Structure formats: C-alpha cells, structure tokens
C-alpha cells in the first residue's frame, strides 16, 4: 500500500474538493475551458524546471514533460490569449514530487475533461484540445509515479505534502487569473 499517496490525498482533500467545485461544469463553455487551461498552465510553470538539487533524486526528471507547457501555450494562443508567465518562486527540489503529484493525478481526471471539451468543440468548431489530448493519454505513468512516491522517506515525505498543498493553491490562483484579466 502506498502510504504517501494516502497521506497526500488526505492532506489535500479540502483543496481538491474546492478545485473540483471551482471547475464543476467548467468545460461547458469557452470561458470555463480557458480558466482550466490557465490553472493548468500555472501548475506546469511551477514544475517547469526538473529538480537538480542534491536532495532530489535524478530519477524524478522522468516526470518532467516539456510538451505540457508547449501544448498549453499553443492552445491558449489558438484561443486568442497570450498569457503572461506567473512569475512563481522556484519550488524547492524536495517539494517537487509532491507538487507533481497534483499534475500527474490531474491526468486521470483529464480523461473525463477531454470528453467534456470534445462536446464543447461540437458547439465551437476549432476549439484547440492539444493539451488535454496529450495530458489524458492512457499510459502507465500514474502507477509508476506512485511507486516513486513510495520511495520517499523522512523529510522528503513532509516536503512532498508541502509541495502538493502549494501546487493546489497555484492551480486555484491560475483559475482566478481569467476572472481578473
């Protein structure tokens, strides 16, 4: 049993519920879809640099996927937006896997969101879906990621929790960016 996964899920349960509520029906219209993309862009930017510090494990770089940021920006440009960089402070390397837990976990939900976005595209032909199609792809990333999480011990476990909480906050702030733009 992956106890860190359960710890992360428990520690972020309220944030996860709040984010789900903020996105409920969010892909029913273009504005909601843009909010989702902006929230994901904030998270991807947070994770844009794979960890290189001594306390981070070199195997973690396998979770870095530069295509996510490229595809997000491509979709946003196709929607007529040129989002500014969020200017987030660098994430301590020891928190990176916890923050990445939020991104990797969101790929599971992305499969449901992709179906909603495909329905939206029926009403809005040409709606760009490159990011969601890439993010929702079926592969073995999630179980492999959980295996890697389970290897964290000591301070890295605590830092993973801090990283996950921070990442949920970053996504929530990114969703709000559309409302304040």
Backbone torsions as a table, in degrees:
resi	resn	phi	psi	omega
1	UNK	NA	137.3	-178.8
2	UNK	-88.6	96.7	-175.7
3	UNK	-71.5	-31.9	178.2
4	UNK	-67.6	-38.7	176.4
5	UNK	-56.8	-46.4	179.2
6	UNK	-64.7	-39.2	178.3
7	UNK	-63.8	-43.3	178.4
8	UNK	-64.7	-43.1	-179.6
9	UNK	-62.7	-42.5	179.1
10	UNK	-66.9	-45.2	-176.7
11	UNK	-65.2	-26.2	-176.4
12	UNK	-112.1	9.1	-174.2
13	UNK	-55.6	-46.1	-178.1
14	UNK	-64.9	-44.3	178.6
15	UNK	-62.5	-40.2	179.7
16	UNK	-63.3	-44.4	177.5
17	UNK	-61.3	-44.1	179.8
18	UNK	-62.8	-40.9	179.2
19	UNK	-66.9	-43.4	176.7
20	UNK	-59.3	-41.6	179.1
21	UNK	-65.1	-39.2	179.6
22	UNK	-66.6	-28.0	-179.2
23	UNK	-97.8	-3.6	-177.9
24	UNK	-55.6	122.8	-178.0
25	UNK	68.2	10.5	-174.5
26	UNK	-65.5	-23.2	179.8
27	UNK	-100.1	19.3	176.8
28	UNK	-80.3	-17.4	179.1
29	UNK	-144.8	168.3	-176.2
30	UNK	-59.7	-43.3	-179.2
31	UNK	-61.0	-42.5	178.3
32	UNK	-64.0	-39.1	179.0
33	UNK	-65.5	-42.2	178.1
34	UNK	-62.9	-42.6	177.6
35	UNK	-58.4	-44.0	178.7
36	UNK	-59.9	-48.0	-179.1
37	UNK	-61.7	-40.0	179.5
38	UNK	-66.9	-38.6	176.2
39	UNK	-63.2	-42.4	178.6
40	UNK	-68.5	-35.8	177.8
41	UNK	-61.8	-41.5	178.2
42	UNK	-60.0	-42.3	179.8
43	UNK	-67.5	-44.1	179.8
44	UNK	-63.1	-38.7	176.7
45	UNK	-64.5	-37.9	177.9
46	UNK	-59.3	-35.6	-176.7
47	UNK	-100.4	15.1	-172.3
48	UNK	-66.0	-22.6	179.6
49	UNK	-112.5	116.6	177.8
50	UNK	-64.6	148.5	-175.5
51	UNK	-65.7	141.5	179.6
52	UNK	-128.1	-4.5	-176.5
53	UNK	-68.3	160.0	-177.9
54	UNK	-59.2	-36.2	-176.7
55	UNK	-79.9	-4.3	175.9
56	UNK	-97.1	148.2	-178.4
57	UNK	-90.3	139.0	-177.2
58	UNK	-61.3	-27.1	179.7
59	UNK	-65.1	-19.0	-178.9
60	UNK	-63.8	-26.3	-177.2
61	UNK	-62.7	-19.0	177.6
62	UNK	-63.9	-18.7	-179.2
63	UNK	-87.6	-10.2	178.1
64	UNK	-75.6	123.7	-178.1
65	UNK	-127.9	93.7	-176.6
66	UNK	-64.5	-19.0	179.5
67	UNK	-63.2	-31.0	-178.4
68	UNK	-57.9	-50.9	-179.6
69	UNK	-64.0	-41.4	178.8
70	UNK	-60.1	-46.8	-177.3
71	UNK	-69.8	-36.6	176.1
72	UNK	-61.1	-48.3	-179.7
73	UNK	-64.4	-37.9	177.4
74	UNK	-61.1	-47.3	179.7
75	UNK	-64.0	-42.7	-179.7
76	UNK	-65.3	-39.7	176.2
77	UNK	-62.6	-40.7	178.5
78	UNK	-63.6	-25.6	176.7
79	UNK	-87.9	3.9	177.4
80	UNK	85.2	17.1	180.0
81	UNK	-112.0	143.3	174.0
82	UNK	-122.8	80.4	-174.7
83	UNK	-65.0	141.0	175.4
84	UNK	-79.1	152.6	174.9
85	UNK	-63.1	144.8	-177.2
86	UNK	-74.8	-16.8	178.6
87	UNK	62.1	39.1	-178.7
88	UNK	-74.0	144.5	175.4
89	UNK	-64.0	144.5	179.0
90	UNK	-57.2	140.5	179.7
91	UNK	-82.8	131.1	175.2
92	UNK	-57.0	137.4	-176.0
93	UNK	-56.1	-33.1	-178.5
94	UNK	-69.2	-17.3	179.1
95	UNK	-95.8	-7.9	-170.8
96	UNK	-60.0	-45.1	-177.8
97	UNK	-66.8	-35.1	176.6
98	UNK	-65.2	-42.6	176.6
99	UNK	-65.7	-37.7	-179.7
100	UNK	-68.9	-24.4	174.1
101	UNK	-55.5	-39.0	-179.6
102	UNK	-67.2	-43.9	-179.8
103	UNK	-68.6	-48.0	-179.3
104	UNK	-63.5	-39.7	177.5
105	UNK	-66.1	-33.3	-179.6
106	UNK	-66.7	-21.0	177.9
107	UNK	-64.3	-30.7	177.9
108	UNK	-66.4	-45.9	177.5
109	UNK	-70.1	-22.7	-178.9
110	UNK	-63.3	-25.2	178.9
111	UNK	-65.4	-39.5	177.0
112	UNK	-71.0	-43.1	179.9
113	UNK	-63.2	-35.3	178.7
114	UNK	-62.0	-42.2	178.4
115	UNK	-61.8	-40.5	178.0
116	UNK	-65.4	-41.4	179.7
117	UNK	-66.9	-34.9	176.8
118	UNK	-65.8	-36.0	175.2
119	UNK	-66.9	-40.0	177.4
120	UNK	-62.6	-38.4	-179.8
121	UNK	-65.3	-25.6	175.2
122	UNK	-63.4	-33.0	177.9
123	UNK	-87.2	-25.2	-178.8
124	UNK	-128.0	78.2	-178.8
125	UNK	-53.9	141.1	179.7
126	UNK	90.0	-2.0	178.0
127	UNK	-57.1	123.3	-176.3
128	UNK	-74.7	131.0	-177.8
129	UNK	-125.6	16.7	-174.0
130	UNK	-57.6	-45.8	-179.0
131	UNK	-62.7	-51.6	-177.0
132	UNK	-61.7	-38.8	178.0
133	UNK	-62.2	-41.1	178.6
134	UNK	-69.9	-45.5	-175.6
135	UNK	-66.9	-32.6	-175.9
136	UNK	-90.2	3.4	-176.7
137	UNK	-59.3	146.1	-179.4
138	UNK	-88.9	122.9	175.8
139	UNK	-158.3	-168.2	-175.9
140	UNK	-101.7	20.9	-177.0
141	UNK	-60.2	-46.9	-174.3
142	UNK	-61.5	-51.4	178.6
143	UNK	-62.1	-36.1	177.5
144	UNK	-67.4	-38.6	178.1
145	UNK	-63.7	-43.8	178.6
146	UNK	-61.7	-37.4	176.5
147	UNK	-62.0	-42.0	179.1
148	UNK	-66.7	-40.0	177.5
149	UNK	-59.0	-41.0	-176.2
150	UNK	-61.9	-22.3	-179.2
151	UNK	-80.2	-10.7	179.3
152	UNK	-71.8	140.9	178.6
153	UNK	-142.2	168.6	176.0
154	UNK	57.4	-133.5	-177.4
155	UNK	-61.6	-30.3	-179.4
156	UNK	-64.1	-31.4	176.2
157	UNK	-66.0	-46.3	178.7
158	UNK	-63.2	-41.9	179.1
159	UNK	-65.4	-34.1	177.5
160	UNK	-62.6	-40.8	177.9
161	UNK	-63.7	-45.7	177.7
162	UNK	-59.7	-42.5	179.7
163	UNK	-63.5	-40.9	179.7
164	UNK	-66.4	-43.5	178.3
165	UNK	-61.7	-43.4	178.7
166	UNK	-61.9	-43.3	-178.3
167	UNK	-62.3	-42.5	177.3
168	UNK	-60.7	-39.8	177.6
169	UNK	-64.0	-38.1	179.1
170	UNK	-64.5	-43.0	178.5
171	UNK	-63.1	-46.1	179.7
172	UNK	-59.0	-43.4	177.3
173	UNK	-63.9	-36.9	178.4
174	UNK	-65.7	-34.8	176.9
175	UNK	-63.4	-35.6	-177.9
176	UNK	-73.2	-23.2	-177.6
177	UNK	-53.9	-40.7	-179.4
178	UNK	-63.7	-39.9	-177.7
179	UNK	-68.1	-29.9	-178.0
180	UNK	-95.5	-4.2	-178.4
181	UNK	-77.9	NA	NA
